[in-house]
Amino acid sequence: MSVIFSAHRCTWCGDCVGVCPFGLIRLEGERLLIEEGCNFCGACVEVCAPGALALPEEEAPAARPETPPDGVWVFAEQRLGKLAPVSLELLGEARRLAEVLGVPVAAALLGREVAHLAPALSAGGAHKVYLAEHPALAHFTEAAYAAALTELARRFRPEIILAGATYLGRAFIPQVAAALKTGLTADCTAFAIAPGPRLLLQTRPAFGGNIMATIITPRTYPQMATARPGVFKPLPAPPEAAGEVIRVDLDLPEAAGRCRFVRTVEEIRERVPLAEAEVIVAGGRGLKDAKHFRLLEELADALGGAVGATRAAVDAGWISYAHQIGQTGKTVAPRLYIAAGISGASQHLVGMQSSDFIVAINRDPEAPIFQVADVGLVGDLFEIIPALIQEIRKGRG
Ligand SMILES: Cc1cc2nc3c(=O)[nH]c(=O)nc-3n(C[C@H](O)[C@H](O)[C@H](O)COP(=O)(O)OP(=O)(O)OC[C@H]3O[C@@H](n4cnc5c(N)ncnc54)[C@H](O)[C@@H]3O)c2cc1C
């Protein structure tokens, strides 16, 4: 089955070619070729002025809803009154998308006594902050947060909602999407806007990470997606960073759903957590043994950083999964990333290549990690790392 093409109506303008998000349409002289793989998003049909293209009846939406008025939203995640860094990262990305669409950016801020976070959201690029304070939102519970965000989205009708793929986002954002009867793409690593139909192109790894899939939500609003922390960078504050704060009263039950808040237990962390570390020293199979991770810990301690690892090192049982960086581990973007004995497989690179400065230590000069490194040290890590530690300690007296 394919899009229905009426050659007698076609003016061969080629507008449909450029608008197909998947590049499936080609124009060869006076022949229009539509390759297999169409998911009937309707972008070509919409742009075709002479009406030469149509969706097959069973694929045609009853009526495409009109574009909602309220632009791009970011769920402003906070815990204990502190903004999660992913909120500002997503605001940066939302600004980029909103500029293409010509719409405003808004943040949805839920909690109790969280109004003090609104200026940071404005500085991050939110033209509007929807502030919903309610006793039921004092501590995170899926049902209360889902009810609140669903209600806000119903009232103000955003075109797009982005949220962090954090424990919290993963827990309740699917409930919001289900309540709004729309789609949701989880764990995205890139976004773009398809010209013409204003579709959000949501890219994420699929099939165990072996391909990157671009997913669209062509028939329902809002278009919803989550993205992993660390994938996007916050942008510097825009010149006119005074967003409007819109207080919204919500009628929420005191205790909604099956979960009940009991108490907060602060996690005890001995080392700097990977996602927040400004310096990461990561090791791979080149370390050869679990005991050699001690060397990386020493270097990380000297630099005030954290220790990361490749999946090869984790699978070998040398270090726990919590340290794994990459497609099936954590995504990080520290100021300094030192990769020791790591070859640079694409699945590892995807989790660390947005680091500000990358130093690679590998004895194989052809190792792919050198292609993303700012500084490459070709040599034996067991000689280079002790020398580095010594130099750093000497430098610090
Ligand atoms: C679906 C899928 C998901 C995956 N997810 C992840 C993921 O999240 N994270 C991840 O990291 N991988 C992931 N992988 C695995 C990935 O493909 C690679 O196998 C892995 O990253 C390789 O780890 P490595 O670089 O430690 O090992 P290797 O590729 O074996 O590289 C070891 C490197 O150490 C160097 N070396 C050896 N001895 C020394 C020495 N003495 N001094 C200096 N250098 C030395 C070698 O030259 C070599 O380049 C995934 C794979 C798949 C299929």
The ligand as an SDF file (V2000), in Angstrom:
LIG
                    3D

 53 58  0  0  0  0  0  0  0  0999 V2000
   23.6000   -2.9690   21.3860 C   0  0  0  0  0  0  0  0  0  0  0  0
   24.9280   -2.6480   21.9750 C   0  0  0  0  0  0  0  0  0  0  0  0
   25.0020   -1.7400   23.0090 C   0  0  0  0  0  0  0  0  0  0  0  0
   26.2420   -1.3960   23.5560 C   0  0  0  0  0  0  0  0  0  0  0  0
   26.3100   -0.4780   24.5610 N   0  0  0  0  0  0  0  0  0  0  0  0
   27.5080   -0.0680   24.9920 C   0  0  0  0  0  0  0  0  0  0  0  0
   27.6340    0.9610   25.9860 C   0  0  0  0  0  0  0  0  0  0  0  0
   26.6520    1.4830   26.5110 O   0  0  0  0  0  0  0  0  0  0  0  0
   28.8740    1.3410   26.3620 N   0  0  0  0  0  0  0  0  0  0  0  0
   30.0120    0.7940   25.8270 C   0  0  0  0  0  0  0  0  0  0  0  0
   31.1030    1.2160   26.2170 O   0  0  0  0  0  0  0  0  0  0  0  0
   29.9270   -0.2000   24.9290 N   0  0  0  0  0  0  0  0  0  0  0  0
   28.7230   -0.6450   24.5110 C   0  0  0  0  0  0  0  0  0  0  0  0
   28.6580   -1.6530   23.6090 N   0  0  0  0  0  0  0  0  0  0  0  0
   29.8890   -2.4090   23.3070 C   0  0  0  0  0  0  0  0  0  0  0  0
   30.7610   -1.7210   22.2560 C   0  0  0  0  0  0  0  0  0  0  0  0
   30.3590   -2.1190   20.9760 O   0  0  0  0  0  0  0  0  0  0  0  0
   32.2350   -2.1420   22.4430 C   0  0  0  0  0  0  0  0  0  0  0  0
   32.3350   -3.5290   22.4120 O   0  0  0  0  0  0  0  0  0  0  0  0
   32.8430   -1.6330   23.7620 C   0  0  0  0  0  0  0  0  0  0  0  0
   32.6090   -0.2650   23.9290 O   0  0  0  0  0  0  0  0  0  0  0  0
   34.3590   -1.8780   23.7170 C   0  0  0  0  0  0  0  0  0  0  0  0
   34.9140   -1.5430   24.9490 O   0  0  0  0  0  0  0  0  0  0  0  0
   36.4520   -1.1990   25.0990 P   0  0  0  0  0  0  0  0  0  0  0  0
   36.7540    0.0060   24.2930 O   0  0  0  0  0  0  0  0  0  0  0  0
   36.7140   -1.1680   26.5530 O   0  0  0  0  0  0  0  0  0  0  0  0
   37.1670   -2.5270   24.5440 O   0  0  0  0  0  0  0  0  0  0  0  0
   37.9920   -2.7780   23.2260 P   0  0  0  0  0  0  0  0  0  0  0  0
   37.1930   -2.4050   22.0310 O   0  0  0  0  0  0  0  0  0  0  0  0
   38.4910   -4.1620   23.3160 O   0  0  0  0  0  0  0  0  0  0  0  0
   39.1940   -1.7500   23.3280 O   0  0  0  0  0  0  0  0  0  0  0  0
   40.2500   -1.8470   24.2340 C   0  0  0  0  0  0  0  0  0  0  0  0
   41.2720   -0.8010   23.8320 C   0  0  0  0  0  0  0  0  0  0  0  0
   42.3070   -0.7710   24.7920 O   0  0  0  0  0  0  0  0  0  0  0  0
   43.5230   -0.5160   24.1340 C   0  0  0  0  0  0  0  0  0  0  0  0
   44.6030   -0.9870   25.0150 N   0  0  0  0  0  0  0  0  0  0  0  0
   44.8680   -2.2600   25.3910 C   0  0  0  0  0  0  0  0  0  0  0  0
   45.8950   -2.2840   26.2740 N   0  0  0  0  0  0  0  0  0  0  0  0
   46.2830   -1.0020   26.4590 C   0  0  0  0  0  0  0  0  0  0  0  0
   47.2700   -0.3770   27.2530 C   0  0  0  0  0  0  0  0  0  0  0  0
   48.0760   -1.0860   28.0580 N   0  0  0  0  0  0  0  0  0  0  0  0
   47.4090    0.9720   27.1800 N   0  0  0  0  0  0  0  0  0  0  0  0
   46.6000    1.7190   26.3650 C   0  0  0  0  0  0  0  0  0  0  0  0
   45.6440    1.1560   25.5950 N   0  0  0  0  0  0  0  0  0  0  0  0
   45.4650   -0.1650   25.6390 C   0  0  0  0  0  0  0  0  0  0  0  0
   43.4190   -1.2770   22.8360 C   0  0  0  0  0  0  0  0  0  0  0  0
   44.3040   -0.7600   21.8650 O   0  0  0  0  0  0  0  0  0  0  0  0
   41.9510   -1.0910   22.4830 C   0  0  0  0  0  0  0  0  0  0  0  0
   41.7790    0.0130   21.6090 O   0  0  0  0  0  0  0  0  0  0  0  0
   27.4230   -2.0130   23.0650 C   0  0  0  0  0  0  0  0  0  0  0  0
   27.3310   -2.9400   22.0080 C   0  0  0  0  0  0  0  0  0  0  0  0
   26.1030   -3.2370   21.4710 C   0  0  0  0  0  0  0  0  0  0  0  0
   26.0290   -4.2340   20.3470 C   0  0  0  0  0  0  0  0  0  0  0  0
  1  2  1  0
  2  3  1  0
  2 52  2  0
  3  4  2  0
  4  5  1  0
  4 50  1  0
  5  6  2  0
  6  7  1  0
  6 13  1  0
  7  8  2  0
  7  9  1  0
  9 10  1  0
 10 11  2  0
 10 12  1  0
 12 13  2  0
 13 14  1  0
 14 15  1  0
 14 50  1  0
 15 16  1  0
 16 17  1  0
 16 18  1  0
 18 19  1  0
 18 20  1  0
 20 21  1  0
 20 22  1  0
 22 23  1  0
 23 24  1  0
 24 25  2  0
 24 26  1  0
 24 27  1  0
 27 28  1  0
 28 29  2  0
 28 30  1  0
 28 31  1  0
 31 32  1  0
 32 33  1  0
 33 34  1  0
 33 48  1  0
 34 35  1  0
 35 36  1  0
 35 46  1  0
 36 37  1  0
 36 45  1  0
 37 38  2  0
 38 39  1  0
 39 40  1  0
 39 45  2  0
 40 41  1  0
 40 42  2  0
 42 43  1  0
 43 44  2  0
 44 45  1  0
 46 47  1  0
 46 48  1  0
 48 49  1  0
 50 51  2  0
 51 52  1  0
 52 53  1  0
M  END
$$$$
